[in-house]
Amino acid sequence: MKYLYCKEWKLTVVPVVYVFMSFVLMLLIPGYPYTVSFFYTGLGIFLMLVTARENKDILYMSTLPVAKKDIVKARYLLVISIEMIQIILCIPIAILRGTVLLYDNAAGIDADLAFFGIGFLMFAVYNRMFFSVYFKDVYKVGTAFLYASIAEFVIIVLTEVSVHVCKAVAGSCFWDSMKAEDQIKQIPILIVGIIVFVISTFWGLKTDIKRFEKLDL
């Protein structure tokens, strides 16, 4: 398993993944829907797995003396690692954004704790939608990405629209604020996002192992 995971980083990851990781810098743009930065993470994963498909990567791993379930686990770990690196890279940018570059994001939610909660939720939904199709047929990467992207953009639209509606109705929105008192109120959103991500990951892994074991490569 350890060697499969190392193989994933050495042979499966493509340069575009690192390019999209740099898109955390989008959080410094004054008027931009910051949740879109998480979409680009999914786009990088998609392009990576398209390349892996063309290189017959899954077929190659199936010839190795490893269990099918380990192939699924290694791919899950790779994708989750990329997503967590993206989250970690966002943290110093968000701190810079909230302490030095003090300006409101006119396009929608700010880079606050709620933003990270939404990020975890987006990754949870993306992984569930993507892998549920991918491990039924590893050649349908485009279909998997289409379903996952639609689900992500529903969350993006609902998040950004909710901020504008809340401000129009109440004059302010606690989940779109860098103030300390509002950040405390946002902690439950972050916790819920993390919990959904963890539960979705373990549930999805168990389900997708069963799917992949039935797949005739």
N, C-alpha and C positions, 0 to 999 in steps of 0.2 A: 504493500500500500504506500509506504514511504517513497519507494522508488518510482511508483506510478505518478505520484504527486510531483516529484522532481522532474519526471519526464514531461509532465504537462507544462511546467514553467519553461523548460528548455526547448521543447519541440512544438508545442501548441500555441503558446502566446506569440502574437505578431506585433510589430512595432506600433501599429495603429492604436493598440490598447493603451500604450504609454502616452501617445499623443492625446487621446481623449481624457486621460487622467489629468493632464495639464489644464483641462477645461474648468477645473475648480477656480481658476482665475476669473471666470465669469462672475463670481460673487463680488468682484470689485467694480462691475459695471453699474453705474447709477440707476438706470432704468431697464431692468431685464428680468424676465421670469426665472428666478434662480433654480426652481425645481427642474427646469429643462436640462440643467447640467447633469442630473442623474440619468436622464434619457440617453445622453451621449455615452454613458458607461455601458448601457445595454446595447447601444449601436456597436461599440467596440467589441463586446462579447459576441455579437452576431457575426461581425466580419471575421473574427478569430475562428469561429466554428464553421463558417463557410470555407475558409482556407483549409481547416482541418478535414472537412468533407472532401474537398478536391484532392487532398493528399492521402485520402483513404485511411485517416488516422484511427478511427474506431475499428476498422477491419484489421489494421496492424495490431492494435492492442488485444483484439480477440484471439490473435495467434500466439500471444504470450502466455506463459503458464500462470495466469491469474484468473480469479473468479470474476464472473460478469458483474457481480455486485461491487467489486472493487473498482471496476471501470467507472461505474456510476458515481461511487463515492469520490474518486479522484477528480472527476469532472465537476462535481458539486463543490468540492473544496477549492478548486481553481477559481470558479466563478465567484464564490463567496469571498475568497481572498481578494480578488480584484475589487469587488464592491466595498469591502471593509477598508481597503487601502484608499479608495476614493473618499469614504467618509472621514478617515483620519486626515487626509490631505485638506479636506474642507475646514477642519477645526481651526488651524492657525489663520487661514484666510478669513474665516468668520470672526475670529477675535480681533484681527486687524480692522475688519470692516466695522465692528461695533465699538472699538475704542479709539481709533484714529480717524477713519473716514466716516465721520458722523453725518450721514445723509440718508433720508428715507428712500426706500425703493418704491418708486411710483408705479412700477409694473405689477407689484403684488407682494407676496410674503418676503420678509427680510430673512437674513441668515441668522436666525435665532434658534432656540432649542426646539421649537415646534417644527421648524424647517428640517431639522435632523430627524425628528419623528416621522415626518412625511417621507423623508429619504428612505428610512428603513421600510416603511409601508410600500413604497414604490418598488424597492428591490424584492420584497416578499411577493408582491403581485407579479412582477416581471418573471421571477424564477418559477413561480407556480405555473403561470400560463405558458412560458417558454418550454420548460422541461416536460410538462404534461404532453406536449406534442412531439418534442424532440426525441424522447425515449420510446415513443411508439414507432417512430421511423426517423432515424438519425439523418436521413437524406433530405427531410423536409424542414430545413433550417429557416428558409424564407417564410414558410407558413407559421412556424413557431414564433418568429420575430414579429410577424404581422399581428398576431393575437396579443402578444405581450406588449407591443407598442400601443395598440388601441387601449388596452387596460391602463397603461401608464399615463396616456394622455387624458383619460377620463379623470384620473386623480389630479393631474396637473391643472386641468380646467376647473375642477371643483375647488381645489385649494386656492387658486388665484382669484376666482370669482367670489369665493366666500369672503375674502379679505375686502374686496371692493363693496360688496353688499353690506357687510358688517359696518364698515366706515360710513356708508351712505345712510344707514339706519340709525346707528348708535353714535357715530362721530369718531369712534376709535375701535380698535380691534386688538385684544390682548395677545392673540397668537401671531400678530404682526408688529412686534415691538421689541426693542433692545433694552428697555428699561428693566432694572433689576426686579422690581415688584411684579412685572408682567412675565419675566423669564421664569419666576417661581411658579406662576400659574400654568406655564407651558410644560412643566416637568411631566405631568400625567400624559400629555400627547407624546412626548419622547418615550416614556415607559411603554405605552400601548404599542407604539411603532416597533420597539425592540421585541416585545412579547409576541406580536403578530409575526415578525420575521423569524424568530426562533421556532415557534410552533409550526409555521408554514414550512420551514426548512426540514425539520425532522419528519413531519407528516409526508411532505413531498418526496423526500429521500426514500422512505419506506415504500411508498406507492410506485415510484419510478424504478426502483430495483425490480419489483415484480413485473413491471411493463417490459423492461429491458431483457429480463431473463426469458420472456416469451418471444422476443424478437429474433427472427431468423436472418442473420446477416449474410 
